[in-house]
Amino acid sequence: MENDKPKFIYVICQHGAEKTLREEVLANHAGLKLAFSRPGFVTFKAEEASLGDNFALKSTLARTWGWSLGKAIGDSADALAKQIVESSRFSTSVHVHVWERDPTLPGKNGFEPGVSPLATEVARMLAEANEHLAGSSTKQFNRVAGVDDCIFDVVMVEPNEWWYGYHIASHAAGRWPGGVPIIDTKVETFSRAYFKLKEALLWSGITIQSGDVCAEIGSAPGGACQLLLEMGATVIGIDPAEMEDEILKHEQFTHVRKRSSEVRKKDFSQVKWLVSDMSVTPTYTLDAIEEIVSHDRVSVTGVIMTMKLTDWKLVSEVPALMKRARDLGFKFVRSRQLAFNRREFCMVAVRDRFALRKSKRVKKVAPRPKKKSKVEDKPRESE
């Protein structure tokens, strides 16, 4: 049954992050109360009259969120679809996003987040039903929405239980179906760091220009470096572990086979973008970054950090970590558990908002791997 005035919000998160997400959201929003929860899907009852359609949820772990209008329950997809299209909000919406909640962790058993084949089929069914619906507007299904567009959501929580609602695309990830960027996850990569960095750039608005000098701390086996080279950057990979041969052969790549603490800080003097993906605590990562960016010969424009959650309780330290980044002179600081992150989150720190530019189409210039590397299973400084 659809609510005339929504009182519940739904929040999408990584499979397994629900408990910490609940604690984080309730700590930041006194007017919310826990309602219903499943792995990767949590709802709250909103008692704050001030929460508008485009409310901003204060959460690092939330992938996307919105207002719940109810749920459809039935024994067949046709019956469920029929209930969905009868929603008045559906009939007036231009954008419709359909997705399944994550069945497991990203990267486990070959799973990567995004619109699944089943969600694509359900979207097709809804599109057909919409064509026969009198007075319904033309719709776009599972397309990237525009800024501030109102999007009708269908979340397949269980095979016979689909929740539906809406949200305003007031933030970058809110424009993507289920808060996941539409990228090709079938491409061959040296590691999943490729997808993590690609999502981080899309989410943050950072564009790597051809010729930019980028350094990655914890670069082995080379997934993030692969993407940076595809974008035309000059890349310095810092890691005592081995890099993939195809990356080492690239004329725009230099491997510094040391730990970051062993590298002379003045050697970062030409670096514009600093990327970090070390298997250490968030505090240690920020300590290493601070040593570099505080040097008088270093003037990086921005930093993209993958922070490992060795303990879920570390999420409570995110505000303090962001303050430390601001104290280093970075005016634009954001944190988010990316869809392609595992038990970790991304923190981006940029000197000035003017450094952020619209993303451009990636020009693929780096060599492509013939098969996925097995090196990423070996112990090293990076994931």
N, C-alpha and C positions, 0 to 999 in steps of 0.2 A: 504493500500500500504506500502510495506516494504522500510525502508530507508537504502541506501547503507552505509552511514556514520551517525550513530545515533546522533541527536542533542537534544533529549529530554530524561530526566531521570524520572522515576516513583518512588514514595516513598509511602510505605505502613505504615499506622499509625492506632491508635485506633479510632474507630467511635466517632466523636465529637472533636477530637484533631487537626483537619485540620488547623484552623485559627492560633493557636499557633505554630504548626509545620511550617507553611508558614513563619511566622515571624522569627522563630528560624533559619531556613535554609537560608533565604535571608540575615539575619544578619551575618551569618558565611561564606556565599559564595557570594561574590559580583558579580561573573560572571554568576549567575543564575537568571532567570526571571520566574515569575509565569505563567503557561500555563493553565492547565485544572484541575478541582478539583471536587471530589465527596466525601461523607463521607467515611473516611478511605483510600482514594486514591487521591494522589496529583501528578501532573507532573510539571516539570520545563524545560524551554529551557536553554540549556547550551551554553554559549558564551565563555567559557574558553577553549582554544585549548589544555591546559595542562591536562585537565581531561581525564585520561586513562580509560581502561576497569575496572580496579580494584580500582577506586577512592574511597576515604574514606569520607563519608558524616559526617559532624560534627553536630550531632543531638542526643538529648536524646530521643526524641519522635518518631524517625524513627524506625520502626520495621525491615524493609529491604528495599533495593533500587536496581536499575539497569538501564540499557539502554533500552529505548522503541524503538521497531522496527515498531510499527504501531498497528492497531486494526482491528479485524475481525467483520463485521456486517452482520447479516442475520436473517432469520425468523425461522431457524431450527438449532438444534445442529449439525446435519450432515453437513450443509452448512458452519457453523462456523469452525468445525473441519477440513474440506477440505481446507479452507483458511490457517489455522494454519500450516498444514503439508507441504504446498507448500513453506514455508519459508526455504531458504537455510541454515539458522542457525539451524533450527529444524532438518534437515536431518543429520547434522554433530554432533549434541549434544548427549551426553551419558545420562545426567541427565535432566529430564523434571519435573518441579514442577507446579502443577495446584491447584488453590485455589480461593475461593470467598472472596471479601472484607467483612469485618465484617458488619452484618446487624444491630447490636446494641452493647451496652456495654457488656463486659465480665461479666458473672454471672447474666445478666438480662433475665428474662423469660426462664431460663434454658440454655441460650446460653453460650458456651465456645469456644474459638478460636481453629482453627485447620482445617484439611482437612475434609470438609463436605461430606456427602453421594453423593451430586450432583457433587462435584469436583472429587470424586472417580470415578463416572460414566463417566464423561468427560475424565478423564485420561485413562479409559478403551477404550473409543472410539478412542482416539488418538493413543493408543497402537495398536489397530486393523488396523487403517489407516496406521500406520507406517509399519506394516507387509507386506502391499501391495505396499509400496513405493520403487521403484527401487533405489538401491544405498544407502539407508538409513541405518545407523548403529543401532546396538542393543541398546535399551535404558532402563533406570530404571526410573520408574514413582513414584514421591512422596516418594522417599527414601532419607535418610540423605546422603548428598554428602560429598566428601573428601575435605580436605583443598586445596584451590586454584583451585578447579574444576570449569569449566564454566557450568552454568546451564541455560537451556532454561525455561523461565517463561510464564505461561498463567494465567492472572488475570481476573476472571469473574467479571467485573465491573457492568454490567447489564445483564439480561437474554439473550439479543440479541446483546451484545457488549462485546467482549473479547479482552483485550489488551495483547500483547505479546512482549517479549524482552528477555534480558539475563543479568546475573550478574556473577561476580567471587566470589566464596565463600572464601573471604579473612578474614572473621570474623565468630565466632561460630554460631551466629544466621543466617548468610547467608547460612549455610549448610542445614537449615531446610525449608520445604515448607512454603512459606509465612512468614518466620521468626518466626514460631511457632514450639516448640519442639514436637516431636511425643511421647506423653505420654497418658496413659489411663485415660481419664477424667470421666469414668463411675464408678470408684472405689468409695466406700462410705468413705467420709471424715467428720471430725468434723467441718471444715470450708474451705473456698477457700484459706486460708493461706497455706494449704498443696501444692496446685498447684503453688502458687507464689514462695514458697521457692524451690520447685523442679526445676522450670525453672531457678531461680536465680543461683542455684548450677551448672546446665548444662551450662548456659551462661558464668558464671565466671570461670569455671574450678576448683572450690573448691570441694574437696571430703571430706566428713565427715567419719573419720575412726572409727571403732568399739572401744569404750572406750574413745573417745574424750569427753571432758566436754564442753557442750554448754549451754548457758544461753539465754533465750528469754525475752526481755522486752516487755510487752503487749501481753502476751501469751494466754489469754482466747479467745475462749473456748478450743483451743488445736490443731488446724490444723497443724501448723508448728511443734509443739512438737511431734505430731503423726508421721510425716515423720522422724524427728531426731531419735526417738526411734526405728523406723523401720530400721534405718541405724546402730543401735547398740550404739548410743551415750548415755552418762549420761546427763540428761537434767534437768535444773533448770528453772522453769517457774515463771516469776515475773509479777504479775497482781493482783490488789485487787478484781477483778471479779472472778466468779466461773469457775473452769475447769471441763471438762467432767469427769464423774466418772471412765471411762475406762482408762483415762490418769492418774488420781490420784492413781489408783490401781497398776500402773506399778512400779516395783521394782527399775527401773533406773530413776524415775522421782521424783523431789522435788518441791512442790509448795510453793513459798514465796508470801504470800498474802499481798503484800505491793506495793506501787508505787516505781519506780526505785530510786527516790530521798530519800526514807526512808530506803533503803538497805545500809548496811555498805559496803564501797568500797572494803575493804580487803576481803570481802566474795566472790569477783570475782577473787581471786588470783589463783585458779586452772582452770579458764575458758580459753579454747582455742579459741572457736568461739562464738561471740556475735551476736545475732539476735535481731532486733528491728522492731516492727510494732505497733506504737502508733498513735492514732488519734489526732495528734498535728501538728504544722507547721514544715517544714524541719529544721529551725533554732533551734527550741526547741529540736527536736530529736538529732541533733548534739551536742547541749549543754549537754544533758544527757549522750551521749556517751563520750564526752570529759571529764566529771567529773569522769567517770569510768576508762578509759584507761590512764588517766594522773596520777593515783595513783601509788605510787612507788612499791606497792606489786602486781600490776596487769600487766600482760604481755600477752594480747590476741594476737593471730596470725592474726585474721581478723574479720571484722564486715560486716554484711549484713543488710542494713537498708532499710525499706520501708518508703519513704518520701511522705506525703500526700500533694496533690495539692489543698489546700483549695481555691486557686485562680490560674488560668492558668498562670498569670503573674509571678508566682514564678519560672517558668522554667528559666527565665532570671538569677536567682540567682544560678543556678547549678554550673557554673564555680567557683564562690566564695566558695560554699559549698565543692567542690572537693579540692580546695586549702587548706581549713581548715583541711580536712582529711589528706592531705599530710603533713601539718605542725605538725600534731600529730605523725608523724613518719611512716605513711603508704605510701610505695613507689608505690604500684599498686592500683590505684583508677579509677573506671569506673562507669558510670551512664547509665541507660536505662529504658524506660518505657516498662516493660515486657508485653508479650502478655496477661498474666493472671492478670496483674495489672488492677485496675479500674482507678479512677482519682488520680493517684499516680505514683511514679517511684521508681526504685531500685538503690541504690548506694552501691557498694562493695568496701571495703578498706582492703588491705592485706599488712602485713609488708614487705613481700618479695615474688617475683614471684616464688621462689623455693617451696613455700608453696602450690602452685597450682599443682594438680595432675590430671591425667585423671580420669574421672568418672568411677566408677565400677557399676556392677549390684547391685541394692538395695536388701538387704536381709530382708524380711518382718518378723519381730519378735514382733512387737507391736500388742496389741489386736485390732481387727477390730470393728468399731461401727456397731450396728444393723441398725441404721437409721441415717439420717442427723440430726444434732443438731439444735434446734431452739434458743439456747442460743446466737448465734452470732447476733441476732436482738436486744439484750439488750445493753444499754449504758455501756461502759467499757473503759479501757485505750487503748486496742487494737482495730483493726478494727472488 
